[in-house]
Amino acid sequence: MANLNGFNANDVEPNSSFEPIPAGKYLAAITASETKQTKSGNGSYLELTFSILDGDYKGRQLWSRLNLENPNATAVKIAQGDLSAICRAVNVMKPNDSVDLHNLPLVINVKLKKRPETGDLSNEVKGYEPKTNQTVSSPSDTSTAQPQQTSGNTPPWKR
């Protein structure tokens, strides 16, 4: 038994289910990265966590796995191509560590994929582009928006 210290569900909004977000392009940043072993133990992959920075899905997270060490040469080639696209999108051409790619804005192309085992839809990141003013528009953008000024308190993706 666990003491819930008088928790009252009436005082807290319930979490909604995390349905996949619609396919499209989203302004995002890598907020975490970790090297993990493959299930088979004969390789490793770089898992990247992307956080959406603007719009209706701000704060939602998506993941991408790059098979950088794998006996399957095709998987490695695809992963290296994706890493190159990410590096170019954030303008960090020679990262020493995956943390060098963190918190830099880029546009991710999100697709919907059907899981073969359940038939449920899930999200998959299938492309990476540099952030441009024309690439992604936020529902809150208006034609009368004032130019943003750079300040020490402005997050990097807003600059």
PyMOL commands that set and color helices and strands:
alter all, ss='L'
color gray80, all
select helices_A, chain A and resi 9-11+73-90+98-101+156-158
alter helices_A, ss='H'
color red, helices_A
select strands_A, chain A and resi 24-37+44-52+61-69+105-114+121-130
alter strands_A, ss='S'
color yellow, strands_A
deselect
rebuild
show_as cartoon
